[in-house]
Amino acid sequence: MFCHAVAGPGILVNSTWPGNKYALMSGTSAATPHVAGVAALVWSHFPQCSNKHIREALIQSAQDLGPAGCDNAYGFGLVDAKAAYNYLTEKGCNFTVGETLGGCNQCQECSSSPTSSPVAFPGCPDDQKYFKLSIVTDDYGSETSWRVTSSTNNNIASGSGYLSNNVYNERHCIPNNACTFEIYDSYGDGICCGYGQGSYKVWVDNVEKGEGGGFESSEVVELCAITPIMPTTPAPTLLPTPVPTPLPTPVPTLAPTLSPTPSPLTPPTPAPTLAPLNPPTPAPVTCVTVKIDILTDDYPEETEWNILDKYGNNVASGSDYNQRT
C-alpha cells in the first residue's frame, strides 16, 4: 500500500487549467504541489538548512489527521507552513537527520523518538486546545451542521453547508473551557443510515472524544474531562462526654443546740404591809397533791422544772436527769 509522510489539501482544490481557466481538482495531483510549495516557502526562510531538515520540520509540525499518529491515509498529518517555521526557529538546523526512508518509517530518523502519547496541535496557545472533527456526509449533506460552545460562548466554532457524500476535516484551536460539541441534522434523521453511510468523529489534542452518526435531530459530545465527585466521608461524630454525676453532698449533722438555762427568778420584795391593829385570821392552807410525768429527750440533763406559789416562791422543782426515761 502506498504510504506518504505528510498530506496536503487534495479535494476540490481550485487549480489552473488549460485554456486560461480554473477548475476544481482532487487527488495527489492537487495535494503534491501544495506540499512542495509549503516546503519551498519554509526553506526560503532557512536557506542554511538541508532538504532533510525541511522534511523533518514538516513532519514534526504537521496537524495530525485521522487516527492519532502516522497512518496510511494522511501520513503524519496536514502540512502547516507557520508551524514548520516556528519549529525551525526554535531548533535551528543543527539537529541530526538520517537516511531517507519515506512514509511512516521516516520518523525513525527524527531527532527525537516518536511517542504514542498524543501531541497537541502545533501553534495552539497554552490557554487553548486542538479540536479536530472528521465528518462523512450522507446523501443530504446540506442538512448537517455543528458547533462548539462553552458556558460563556454559544458559537466558538461551527460548520455547515456541506456537500453530500463527502469527507470533511475541521481543525480549530478552541479555549480550554470549550466543553461541548453538538452536531445537528435539520431533517431529524441523523447522518446514518437511512440515506447514506454518514458518520463523524471528534478529537481534542489528538484524544478521541466521541463518534457516531445514528442520531435524530442532534447529538452532544463532551470535550472536557469529567472529574468524578468523590463523596466526602463525614467526620466521625464524637459522643458527648457524659458529665459525671456529682456525689450527694452529705448534710452536716448540726451540733445540738443547748437550750439556755433560764436564770432563776428572784421573787420581788413585797412592799411592807402595816400590821392591822387586829391581825387577820389566816386562811386555812389547803394541800394539793401534784403528779408530774416527764419523758426526757436525748439530752435529759438539759431538763428541769419548778412550781411556784402565787408569791413566786419555789415550792417544788426537779432537775439533773441523766437518762432517757
Number of C-alpha atoms within 10 A of each C-alpha: 4 6 15 19 26 29 24 21 17 18 16 12 17 13 12 12 11 7 6 6 8 12 11 13 17 14 13 14 11 19 18 15 14 18 20 12 12 19 20 16 14 22 20 11 12 17 12 12 15 12 13 17 23 23 20 21 25 29 26 24 24 24 26 29 25 21 17 18 20 22 19 16 16 22 24 29 26 20 26 23 20 15 21 25 20 16 19 22 12 8 10 14 18 10 10 11 17 13 9 13 12 14 18 19 15 19 22 16 17 20 14 11 9 12 8 8 10 13 15 17 23 21 18 17 13 8 10 18 22 23 25 24 21 18 24 22 26 26 18 19 21 15 21 25 18 18 17 23 20 17 9 9 11 13 12 16 18 16 12 14 10 19 17 17 16 14 16 14 14 14 17 17 20 21 18 15 16 23 17 16 23 15 23 21 21 14 12 13 18 26 31 20 15 12 13 16 15 24 19 20 19 23 21 22 20 23 18 15 17 16 17 17 23 18 17 15 15 18 17 16 17 15 23 13 8 8 6 6 6 6 6 6 6 6 6 6 6 6 6 6 6 6 6 6 6 6 6 6 6 6 6 6 6 6 6 8 6 8 8 7 9 7 6 7 9 9 11 9 7 7 6 6 6 6 8 7 6 6 7 8 6 6 6 6 6 5 6 6 4 7 6 6 6 12 8 16 12 11 13 17 14 16 17 15 10 12 13 12 9 7 10 12 14 14 9 11 10 11 12 10 14 13 11 12 11
